Amino acid sequence: MTVRWGVIGTGGIARSFVEDSAALGVRFTAVGSRTRDRAQAFADEYGIEHAHGDYDALVADDTVDAVYVATPHSAHAEDALRAIEAGKHVLVEKAFTVNAAEARRVVDAARAAGVLVVEAMWTRFLPQASRIRQLVHEGRIGRPRLVEATHHQALPTDPRHRLNDPALAGGALLDLGVYPLAFAVDALGVPETVAAVGSLSDQGVDTQMGLVLGHPDGAQSVLHFALDLRSPNAASIIGDEGRIDLDPSWIGPTTYRLRDRDGHVLEEFDGREDRVGYHHEARAFEEMIASGDHEGGPMPIEQTVAIMEVMDEARRQVGVRYPGETDDATDTGAEPTHP
């Protein structure tokens, strides 16, 4: 089947996803924005047939089979639920939701409706990630013991920017930290313990944070991320018989080397000739629709919920609370609302 995509949101990530995916044959039939003018401008730029000035019209569009949600974090749950209620499959940008309680509501709704919902953690779908996953599974580095990864960016400091606004679920963790966290979970499994240290802005969001996570069988990960720093952004998976080193910036298509315990290179991979890389998640999502597999894939939905739970705990330790959340960020008791 040919999956016909609709897009909610017209910001930078929506543009990157559509531009890269459309160039590889993914079909986009509709786009929705909060204003008709923005939707029409986006549709004209990318050759999309239908432009809608509100999200309800987008999800009601009969030419749409699947919806890509590219709004701010604070709106992900509401927009995903909107699409699910309309019977659409949904690919939701990372971070999946604001907290684990919202994530569970979205997942439960998708299961009840019989539609697919997946977090758009695009790095999980890159060819390099598939091969690294295989190397770890085959025991090529022995027993994996440690993941080290950073994600530092020097991003806008304007307090009104979504990254710095608590009302839009801003901060380093949900926007940047979710990448190394998802990477560590992929290699080592869901953490059993979480230790977090962070610095907060005057607005009350985390500008930087460090995590030390305890994974099954005694493995650990050491992760750091920040909104106001620059670094090479490299990553490694270290086992008792070898390691896999990913070059900067490991978050996108990059190179890696498989090394033995003495540091000798056993395998090299260069993914830099890939396009931006978003088309891999689009195609994998379409394959999951075709196969009826709603629980597996490179980014299983249960892992998404578990990662949200880890981020809830990290925010609790550091002291980041978003408007409308109670002391227990994993159970707000409130339905998600528009920002």
C-alpha atoms as one frame of an Amber mdcrd trajectory, in Angstrom:
protein
   0.000   0.000   0.000   1.009   3.614  -0.488   0.732   5.495   2.786  -0.594
   9.027   2.421   0.874  11.364   5.028  -0.490  14.447   6.711   1.693  16.791
   8.749   0.661  18.687  11.895   2.974  21.670  12.320   5.085  23.648   9.874
   8.261  24.388  11.850  11.859  23.420  11.184  11.596  19.732  12.050   8.503
  19.349   9.853  10.391  20.906   6.962  13.383  18.603   7.420  11.190  15.506
   7.659   9.086  16.348   4.614  11.962  17.527   2.432  14.109  14.473   3.092
  11.288  11.919   2.986   9.541  13.313  -0.098  12.823  13.189  -2.024  12.878
   9.433  -1.413   9.287   8.886  -2.554   7.261   9.283   0.650   3.861  10.740
  -0.303   2.542  13.801   1.532  -1.065  14.767   0.775  -1.979  17.320   3.462
  -0.553  19.748   5.993  -2.176  21.521   8.916  -1.160  24.656  10.771  -2.823
  27.065  13.183  -3.323  29.463  10.291  -4.384  28.773   6.733  -1.665  31.070
   5.367   1.163  29.109   7.015  -0.329  25.808   5.923  -0.715  27.025   2.349
   2.831  28.385   2.207   4.175  25.028   3.431   1.987  23.122   0.961   3.123
  25.327  -1.925   6.784  24.886  -0.999   6.631  21.099  -0.913   3.952  20.392
  -3.503   1.337  19.174  -1.018  -2.218  19.136  -2.326  -4.288  20.003   0.760
  -3.629  22.811   3.253  -5.701  23.147   6.433  -5.876  26.081   8.815  -6.567
  23.896  11.859  -5.518  20.468  13.059  -9.011  19.003  13.291  -9.472  19.513
   9.565  -6.106  17.876   8.898  -6.919  14.676  10.799 -10.397  14.551   9.220
  -8.911  14.675   5.717  -9.859  11.463   3.854  -6.653  11.663   1.800  -4.554
  11.097   4.960  -3.674   7.636   6.326  -0.887   8.609   8.743  -0.122  11.808
  10.638   3.302  13.160  11.527   3.083  15.323  14.686   5.709  18.085  14.658
   4.314  20.569  17.178   6.030  21.600  20.471   6.366  18.910  23.144   3.548
  20.406  25.179   1.067  19.708  22.368   2.245  16.234  21.324  -0.219  14.274
  23.434  -3.230  16.335  22.438  -2.338  16.309  18.749  -1.570  12.575  18.762
  -4.876  11.830  20.481  -6.651  14.027  17.952  -5.233  11.950  15.089  -5.876
   8.623  16.838  -9.508   9.530  17.453  -9.797  10.174  13.707  -8.473   6.663
  13.005  -5.052   7.737  11.759  -1.694   6.111  12.389   0.613   8.547  14.186
   4.352   9.241  14.160   5.066  11.646  17.047   8.221  13.734  17.223  10.501
  13.254  20.169  10.153  13.798  23.030   7.001  11.722  22.665   5.018  13.681
  25.266   5.677  15.898  28.288   5.605  13.033  30.786   4.872   9.342  31.154
   1.229   9.833  32.136   0.540  11.538  28.812   2.522   8.852  26.986   0.418
   6.079  28.502  -2.801   7.826  27.501  -1.625   8.103  23.907  -0.469   4.479
  23.764  -3.668   3.177  25.354  -5.767   5.172  22.902  -3.812   3.881  19.905
  -4.142   0.280  21.044  -7.871   0.701  21.607  -8.273   2.236  18.149  -6.095
  -0.379  16.454  -3.719   2.184  14.957   0.055   2.450  15.023   1.789   5.049
  17.183   5.578   5.445  17.192   8.016   8.013  18.554  10.010   9.695  15.791
  13.401   8.992  17.358  15.020   9.148  13.935  18.516   8.071  15.041  17.116
   4.642  15.967  16.155   4.099  12.309  19.456   5.057  10.651  21.449   2.255
   8.951  24.322   2.784  11.392  21.955   2.167  14.328  20.676  -1.058  12.784
  24.204  -2.374  12.288  25.351  -1.326  15.773  22.338  -3.064  17.274  23.318
  -6.203  15.372  26.948  -6.027  16.519  25.925  -5.759  20.159  23.396  -8.584
  19.799  26.024 -10.830  18.192  28.422 -10.243  21.098  31.077  -8.565  18.982
  32.100  -6.353  21.919  31.441  -9.034  24.502  29.154  -8.066  27.322  28.208
  -4.370  26.969  29.132  -2.574  30.168  29.078   1.169  29.512  27.560   3.781
  27.205  29.031   7.278  27.052  27.258   9.957  25.020  26.842  13.714  24.905
  24.463  16.045  23.114  25.445  19.697  23.414  24.043  22.540  21.329  24.337
  26.320  21.571  20.669  27.162  21.040  18.601  30.369  21.243  18.640  32.073
  24.636  15.486  34.131  24.143  13.245  33.247  27.124  10.240  33.290  24.791
  11.733  30.568  22.582  10.023  27.188  23.006  13.270  25.623  24.251  13.340
  28.020  27.204   9.620  28.212  27.962   8.253  25.938  30.730   4.751  26.264
  29.249   6.066  24.587  26.086   7.971  21.897  28.048  11.332  23.494  27.289
  14.740  22.464  28.550  17.695  20.339  27.529  16.311  16.984  28.663  13.231
  16.657  26.468  14.814  18.260  23.427  18.413  16.983  23.543  18.809  14.474
  26.361  16.217  12.131  24.889  18.742  11.233  22.151  21.547   9.818  24.339
  18.957   8.302  26.662  17.300   6.410  23.794  20.768   5.379  22.583  21.706
   3.983  26.003  18.411   2.106  26.336  18.919   0.599  22.882  22.332  -0.756
  23.863  21.843  -1.633  27.532  18.125  -1.892  28.238  15.788   0.211  30.362
  17.569   1.724  33.398  16.831   0.434  36.868  18.353   3.428  38.683  18.609
   7.115  37.812  20.939   9.758  39.232  20.598  13.258  37.784  22.345  16.592
  38.352  21.357  19.713  36.454  21.365  23.495  36.211  18.189  25.514  35.779
  17.510  28.739  33.932  15.745  31.743  35.420  12.614  30.414  33.704  12.942
  27.090  35.548  13.936  24.762  32.706  17.099  22.672  32.649  19.923  24.242
  30.656  22.248  21.301  31.243  22.009  17.913  32.893  24.129  14.877  33.579
  22.712  11.389  34.061  24.317   8.271  35.488  22.000   5.345  34.831  22.146
   1.812  36.173  21.012  -0.747  33.601  20.340  -4.500  33.928  23.260  -6.814
  34.744  25.307  -3.992  36.270  25.793  -1.982  33.072  25.914   1.803  33.298
  25.531   4.820  31.066  26.998   8.292  31.545  25.153  10.946  29.571  25.405
  14.735  29.371  23.435  17.300  27.412  23.057  21.068  27.378  21.295  23.886
  25.542  24.159  26.351  25.934  27.348  24.408  25.164  29.166  23.174  22.084
  31.124  19.940  21.944  32.010  17.297  19.327  29.066  15.095  20.463  30.607
  11.643  20.228  29.382   8.376  21.714  30.714   4.940  22.604  29.368   1.543
  23.611  32.028  -0.273  25.624  32.014  -3.985  26.312  34.398  -6.333  28.088
  35.767  -7.565  24.724  35.685  -4.403  22.636  33.879  -1.175  21.878  32.002
   0.769  19.214  33.012   4.408  18.776  30.658   6.787  16.952  32.158   9.965
  15.546  30.749  13.488  15.873  27.984  14.109  15.516  26.707  10.655  16.376
  23.102  11.894  16.451  22.884  11.975  12.632  24.381   9.878   9.824  28.028
   9.415  10.807  30.957   7.005  10.944  31.734   4.365  13.530  34.495   1.895
  14.250  34.223  -1.496  15.906  37.378  -2.127  17.939  38.625  -5.138  19.840
  39.772  -4.944  23.448  43.222  -3.736  22.381  41.812  -0.963  20.210  42.381
  -2.607  16.823  39.767  -1.665  14.237  37.673  -4.664  13.145  34.988  -2.854
  11.151  34.333   0.641   9.880  31.080   2.162   8.681  30.517   5.490   6.962
  26.927   6.707   6.749  27.692  10.335   5.919  26.645   9.988   2.278  23.097
   9.336   3.451  20.650  12.195   3.078  19.476  13.874   6.257  18.147  10.488
   7.307  14.515  11.119   8.230  13.234   8.984   5.366  14.403   5.844   7.177
  11.882   6.351   9.985   9.130   7.193   7.499   9.724   4.011   5.511  10.025
   1.850   8.629   6.748   3.313   9.907   5.047   2.463   6.612   6.401  -1.091
   6.810   4.971  -1.449  10.327   1.565  -0.337   9.059   1.737  -2.865   6.237
   2.833  -5.714   8.513   0.402  -4.913  11.331   3.308  -4.793  13.823   2.252
  -2.088  16.269   4.609  -2.965  19.133   8.042  -3.650  17.626  10.374  -1.864
  15.267  13.579   0.020  16.081  11.700   2.244  18.583   9.236  -0.024  20.449
   6.456   1.946  22.070   7.025   0.317  25.469  10.589   1.672  25.415   9.226
   5.106  24.599   7.028   5.005  27.714   9.931   3.718  29.819  12.168   6.534
  28.580   9.488   9.068  29.513   9.454   7.543  33.010  13.243   7.979  33.286
  12.942  11.602  32.174  10.172  12.194  34.725  12.477  10.933  37.469  15.426
  12.993  36.201  13.276  16.127  36.177  12.033  15.348  39.672  15.598  15.090
  40.986  16.715  18.291  39.273  13.555  20.241  40.114  11.940  20.873  36.722
   8.162  20.967  36.795   5.974  22.148  33.945   2.712  24.089  34.365  -0.166
  21.801  35.288   2.014  19.028  36.708   1.648  17.798  40.267   4.493  16.629
  42.512   4.242  13.305  40.706   5.055  14.264  37.113   4.104  10.804  35.914
   0.471  11.318  36.883  -0.808  14.852  36.285  -4.444  13.891  36.569  -5.208
  16.334  33.787  -5.793  15.989  30.093  -3.128  17.525  27.823  -3.901  21.042
  26.651  -2.775  23.321  23.874   0.112  25.660  24.773
